Amino acid sequence: MDKGKKNKKAESTRKPKMKSKWAKREARLRKVKDEEIEMSALDQDILALDASTITKFSDIPLSSRTQRALESCAYINPTEIQKKSIPIALKGLDVLGAAKTGSGKTLAFLIPLLECLWKLKWSAIDGLGALVISPTRELAYQTFEVLCKIGKHHDISAGLIIGGKEVSFEQQRIHKTNIIVCTPGRLLQHMDETPNFDCSNLKMLVLDEADRILDMGFSETVNAIIENLPEERQTLLYSATQTSSVSDLARLSLHDPEYVSVYKDSEATTPQELKQSYVVCELEDKINFLYSFIKNHLKSKILVFLSSCKQVKFTYEVYRRLRPGVQLMALYGKQNQIKRVAIYNDFCRKTSAVLFATDIAARGLDFPAVHWVIQLDCPEDANTYIHRAGRTA
């Protein structure tokens, strides 16, 4: 009797496990079927989409996974560049996007990127599907953080390849990564040194701050990278000061790109709310003038741009000894990556501080609530001035 009871008990404990296993499988199949129906409906909605009717992100035909992430991050109303460029990119067309600093260009390319791979049911087996190239480590780091937020419901892997770590550490993971956010130099190093790094399946290339990446400083690196990428791909270029050079576009293999600009009819390329002024003083008075300014704005968040790493280090050390009464920080290229990220995050959190920086902080970086941008040394050109000034826009 006892043995029979034990057998019955054993059978009763096994059956629910079998049911649970089948129930999970059916749920997975249902989810796959639902997503296929969703993809088909979205494709039709995208073709019929009129960008002028968009007022909220919910008006754009996006997957439920992306919509949920946008809502959780409180992204409700798209900016002008997002309204105009996202519908074009969702149709699979190449885009040249130009918009003022602080206009939301990052989401304008990350949303189509995620949607593209989601529709293709991209997985770890497929390898690299999308590449985002940024001119600086800080901008790449910031882009990667936004990608993690809006892509958290997608089954897609992403990696940040910017140096600061051993190449071998990145080599172990890079071949399984679906989306890579990177700087040009580090990416080319992996193309040269990582045996199993394959870009042949790439579907989308994004160049953030495209004009800076395409200029003479990165020219050879970019040319070498492009040679390793398939010609049949979608390419998105975004910047506050956009390139339209025929030679630049030709080497990137763009196919009839759509040019999207949200300031072509504006009088200025900087935001209207931005107030700009200048002071003329003797070279030897610059340190004294800046000290007086800082002492009169101790409760403000101030970003000071200088022309070189040596200038930043010198000025930072001078003011440390002068002790103006506010926290001082310095950000420049010769610092190690961990320190650079820590300083960037620390300045973002502060409500009052002074950050001395080179032009690595000039492009695309989002510093919340900066009250003043001071260009203590002149920028190298008008475009750099625009990008610097935009850190407080």
C-alpha positions, -999 to +999 in steps of 0.1 A: +000+000+000+026+024+010+046+017-022+016+023-044+009+056-026+045+067-032+042+058-069+010+078-073+026+107-055+056+105-078+033+106-108+013+135-095+045+155-090+057+147-125+026+157-145+025+194-135+062+197-146+053+183-181+024+207-183+045+236-173+071+227-199+045+226-227+028+257-215+061+276-217+067+263-252+032+273-263+037+308-247+070+312-267+054+302-299+025+325-293+049+354-286+068+347-319+035+346-339+023+378-323+056+395-331+054+383-368+019+398-370+031+430-354+060+433-378+037+429-408+014+456-395+042+479-387+057+476-423+024+487-438+021+516-412+056+528-420+050+530-457+018+551-451+034+573-424+032+611-428+059+627-407+039+659-403+013+641-383+037+629-356+034+646-322+043+617-299+065+587-301+034+565-300+024+580-334+055+564-349+051+527-360+076+512-335+077+477-319+060+473-285+095+465-271+109+499-281+077+518-271+077+503-236+114+514-231+107+549-244+077+553-220+098+540-190+125+566-198+099+593-201+106+599-238+071+611-249+074+639-275+100+636-302+121+665-313+121+680-348+151+660-360+135+628-346+101+635-363+117+641-397+145+615-398+131+584-379+103+578-405+129+580-433+153+557-416+126+532-408+119+528-445+155+517-449+168+548-466+202+565-460+200+597-440+221+628-437+209+645-406+218+681-395+204+696-363+213+721-337+232+709-306+210+694-280+183+685-305+181+647-298+202+633-326+211+602-305+176+588-304+171+597-340+196+570-351+193+545-322+156+539-326+158+529-363+189+508-355+170+487-329+139+484-351+160+473-381+176+444-362+143+435-344+125+431-378+154+408-390+151+387-358+188+393-352+205+370-327+240+362-314+244+337-342+241+365-368+270+384-354+275+422-359+244+439-373+249+475-365+279+498-360+278+533-343+311+553-347+317+583-325+347+607-326+354+606-288+353+580-260+330+602-239+304+605-267+306+568-274+301+560-237+271+584-236+255+568-267+260+534-253+242+543-221+212+556-241+212+525-262+210+503-230+180+523-218+159+521-249+170+487-259+165+469-226+134+449-238+152+437-270+170+404-272+201+420-288+236+422-274+256+455-274+292+464-267+312+495-261+346+494-278+366+525-270+399+514-255+409+518-219+408+480-214+431+452-227+423+443-263+422+406-253+393+414-229+372+428-258+383+401-282+366+374-261+332+391-265+333+411-297+323+382-321+291+376-302+280+413-302+251+425-323+256+463-319+289+479-314+294+515-302+330+525-308+357+550-316+374+548-351+409+539-338+398+510-315+375+496-341+402+495-368+425+478-343+400+450-338+396+447-376+434+442-379+441+421-348+409+401-339+407+369-360+370+361-356+357+397-360+335+397-390+315+426-404+302+409-436+266+408-422+265+445-412+231+460-419+235+496-406+264+520-401+259+552-381+284+580-379+277+603-350+293+638-354+300+627-390+318+658-401+344+653-373+349+617-381+353+624-418+378+652-414+415+650-420+422+637-385+403+605-390+406+603-428+429+573-432+412+554-403+378+558-418+389+548-453+404+516-438+372+508-418+349+514-449+370+489-469+360+461-444+323+469-445+297+456-470+285+481-496+249+468-492+239+485-460+220+514-446+241+544-436+230+572-412+252+604-407+243+629-380+260+661-368+252+697-357+275+708-386+269+684-414+292+674-442+278+675-478+311+668-495+306+646-526+339+628-520+330+621-483+296+606-493+311+586-522+336+568-500+308+559-475+288+543-503+256+562-496+227+554-519+206+585-527+207+598-491+178+619-478+191+652-464+173+662-432+180+696-417+160+713-389+179+746-391+183+753-428+157+781-425+170+795-392+191+826-389+216+809-367+229+773-362+228+776-324+196+774-303+176+807-300+176+806-262+214+806-261+228+840-251+263+847-264+288+874-255+325+881-255+352+900-236+384+914-250+413+913-226+451+911-227+466+876-227+482+879-192+448+890-178+429+859-188+436+840-156+426+869-134+394+876-154+383+839-152+390+838-115+368+868-109+341+853-130+342+820-110+342+838-077+310+857-088+292+825-099+300+800-071+266+784-073+268+779-111+279+749-132+307+762-155+324+745-185+357+761-195+373+752-229+410+754-236+431+745-266+453+717-254+459+691-227+488+712-213+466+743-211+440+723-192+465+708-167+482+742-161+450+761-156+435+734-134+466+734-111+467+772-109+430+774-098+435+745-073+461+767-056+439+798-058+410+779-042+380+798-056+355+780-033+339+756-058+348+721-069+373+720-098+377+692-124+398+686-155+390+665-186+415+659-214+427+632-237+458+620-219+439+608-189+431+570-186+396+559-196+383+550-162+393+585-148+377+602-178+344+584-173+344+591-136+350+628-141+323+630-168+298+613-145+308+634-115+303+667-134+269+655-147+257+649-111+269+682-097+247+713-094+278+736-091+313+729-103+339+741-128+352+717-155+383+726-175+383+706-208+398+703-242+376+698-273+370+661-264+341+676-244+329+698-272+309+674-293+276+657-285+281+653-247+251+659-226+260+678-195+228+685-176+221+721-164+253+738-175+249+775-168+280+789-185+303+778-213+335+798-214+359+795-243+390+808-227+411+798-258+397+804-293+383+774-311+401+761-342+371+770-365+334+781-365+321+745-363+340+739-331+326+771-316+291+759-324+297+725-307+313+741-277+285+766-272+260+739-275+270+722-242+248+746-224+219+744-249 
